[in-house]
């Protein structure tokens, strides 16, 4: 499995897609970057089918990535999320299931992907073992998880850490954000590689996304929206109007504001793209490299 090609790809406008799909601007920014990076993995590596989406949620993210393209199977632990995903045309099959006990036979899927899900699962090692079990020979697992940089890049964490005697408040804020977001697995790349190799993935490649500037603007937007939503939550009709009534104007303005953060480069980011290949996938890519 060779490193992801570092070359220009004509790609969709994922920021516009996510702004249309998600009402929360901070969510739109984060998901736009992840959608772009997962799309690159599928495009450059020419990942095969059938494809399984673990933690498919309501289906909006796969819609952002693949547009009208179809994902073979989506599975999520939430029956409500699966019911909502059925309104999307992106899945051939949808089902409720637990990532630690996937309802599939061995060696069924060519590709498995999961976006912003594994950080929430307590029994993560069992999930990785299950993914390896259901992958075919030469199969590939692609997923995103926050990196440890997430906690230190947050706007208020960085601000407090820069002020003498306030560093403790910065740590407190980071911990509270992780608790609020149900982050159970915020680990360095080395830990993920160790877990994946133990589960039967001998080759693991990683890269970062979500620059420090991007995660800080994400943090600020999330806080602002949270504060403004408090009075709106008391009136569902007013909230619905605020989120949908001015959608075209909202999307236009936010796209202009967020574009630079969507395009910002990142050597070390707050999020990681991890690609894990089976032994057979490793051999295939080594043979391709020798040919080239």
N, C-alpha and C positions, 0 to 999 in steps of 0.2 A: 504494500500500500504506500504509494509515493505521497510526499507532502502535497497539500492543496496548491494547485497552480497559482502563482502570483501574477495574474495577468488580467487585463481588462475584459470584462464580460458585459455585453449589452444586457441590461437587467431591467425588470419592472420597477416602478416607483413604489417600493414597499411602504414608505412613509405615508404616501397618499392612501394606499390600501388600508393601513391600520387606523389612520385617522377617520376613515369612513366606517370602519368596523367597530372601533372601540370609542366610547364616549369620553373616557378619561385620558387626557393628553399625555400624562406620564406613562401610562400603560401603552399608549400608541407608540411612543418613542422607543421604549424598551423592546416591544414586540416587533417593531419595524426592523430594528437592527438584527434581532435573532432570526426573523424571517429571511432577511437578505443572506445571512451567513449559512443557514440550513439550505436555502435554495442553491447557494454556491456548491455546497457539498454534493447535493444530488446532481447538479449540472456537470461539475468538473469530473467527479468520480464515476459518473454514469451509473449510479446505484440501481440495482435491479429490483424487480418485483417478484412476488407480492410484497407489499409494504405494510407494516403494522405501526400505528401511532399509539404509544402508551401514554395514557393521561390526556386523551384527546379533548377533554372538557366540552365546551359547547360548540366546538368545531370552527370557531372564528380564526384561530391561528393557522390551521391547515388551509383555510380559504385564503388567508393572506399570502401563504407560501406558494400554493399551487394554483390559485385562481380557480379556473374551471376544470383543472386536472383532478383526477380521482385518486384517493388513497384507498387501498384495498380493504383495510380493517382499522377501525378505531375502537379503543377500549378505555373505559374510565370507571373508577370505583363509585362515582356518583350517578345514580339512576336519573336524577333531574338533569344533570349535564348531558347525559346520553340522549335523553328525550329532546333537549334543545338542539343537539347536534343533528338530529334526524331531519331538521328543517334545512340542513346544508346539503348541497349536491356533491360534496367532496368525498363522501365515503360510500363504498359499495356495501359494506357491512358494518354495523355498530352493535356493541354489546357492553353490558356492565360486567366488570371483572376486577380482580385484585392483582396488581403487578407481581406480588409474591406467589401467586397461584394462578398463572395464566391458563385460560381454558382452551389450550391448543396442544396438538400432538408435537412430538419432537421434530425438529428440522422442517418447519413449515414455511418460514419467511426468509426472503433474500435480504431484506433491509428492515431494521427496526429503528424508529426515531422517537425521541421524547423531548419535549421543550418545557423547561422550567417546572419540572415535576419531581425529579429524583431528590432534590434538596428537601422536599417535604416528607419523604417516606422514612420512617424509623428503621425498618428492617431492610435496609438498602442492599446488603450483601445477598440476601435471598432473591431480591429482584434481579440483580445482575446475573445470578446463576440461572434464573428462569429465562432471561433474554437469551443467554447462550444456548440453553436447551432448545428453544424454538427456532433458532437460526439454522439455515441450511449450511452445508459446507461452503466456505467462501463468503458467508454472510457478513454484514457490516452493521454495527450499532452506532448511531449518531445521536448525541444528546447535548443539551445545554444545562449548566448549573452555575450559580453565582460562585465567584472566587473569594478567597479571604479578603481581597482588596475591597469588596463591597462594603464591609464594615468600616474601613478606614477612609474610604472615598466619600461617604455621606457628607452632605454640606455642613450640618450642624456638628457632626463628629470632627470634621477637619477644622471647623471654626473654633470649637472648644479646645482642641488639642494645640492650637496655635497660641492660646492665651495661658500664661503661667497660672497655675493653681486651679485651672478649669478642666484639666485633662480627664479627671474622674467623671465629669459630666459628659464628656465626649464618649467615654466607654459605656456609660449608662445609656446614652441615646442609641448607640449602635446595638446594644443588647436588646433594648426595647423594640427597635425596628425589626430585628431578627425574630423576636418572639411574636410580634404582630403579624409578620409574614409567614410564620410557621416554618422557619428555616431550621431544619434538624441537621443538615449535612452541608456545612460550609467548610470545606477542607482544601488543602493545597493539592496541586496536580499530582504530587508524589503519592498521596494517599489514594486517589482515584486510580492511578496506574496499578498500585499494589492490589487493590480490590478487584480490578478488572482482570489482571493476569491470573489471580487466584481463581477467578470464575471461569477461566478458559479463553481469555483474549490475550494472546501473546504480544500483539502489536497495538499500541495505543498512541495516538497523536492528539495534540492539544494546541489550541491557540486562543488568544483573548479577543474579546469584543467589549464594548461599553467603556469608553475612556473615562477618566476622572471627571472631566468637564461635563460629560454626558450624564454620569450618575449623580452629579451635584445638581444639575438642572432638573433631573428626574425627581430628586429628593425635595427640592423647593416646590416644584409643581404639585407633588403629592400632598405636601403640607398645606399649600394654599387651597387646593381643591377640598381637602378634608375640612378645613375651617369654614369654607363657603357652603359646604354641603350640610352642615349641622342645621341651619334654619330651613334649608330646602327639604331636608328629610321629613320635616314635620308636615310638609304639603306635597304628597306624591305628584299631584297634577302640576304644580309649579316646577318640581324637579324634572319631570318629563319634558315640559316646555323648554326649560333652560338647557337641557341636554340635546334635544332634537329640533326645537323650533327654529334655531338659528344655525343649523348644521352646516350649510354651505359657507356662510361667513366664518364660522368657527374653524372649519377645515382649511379655508384659504389663509386665514391669519396664522394659525398654528403651523401650517406647512412652511411659511416664510420664516417664522421664529425658530423652528426646530431643525431646519435643514442643515445648518452648520454642525449641530450636534450629531445628527444622523450620519453625516459624512466625516466626522472627526476620526483621526487615526488613533490607534492605541497599541502601544508595545506591551503594556501590562494593564489589563482591563478589569472591570468589576464582574465580568461574566466570562465563562469558558465554553468553547465548542470542543467537545471530546468525541473522537472517532476511534472505535475499537473494532479490530478485525480478528477473525478466527485464524488458526494456523494455516488453513487452506487459502484464505484471502492473502496472507502474508506471502505464501509461495507464488501465487498468481502474480502479485505485484512485483516481486523480485524478478520473475521471468520477464515481465513487461519491461522492467528497467534494463535488463540485460539486452533485450532486443533493441531498445532505444540507444 
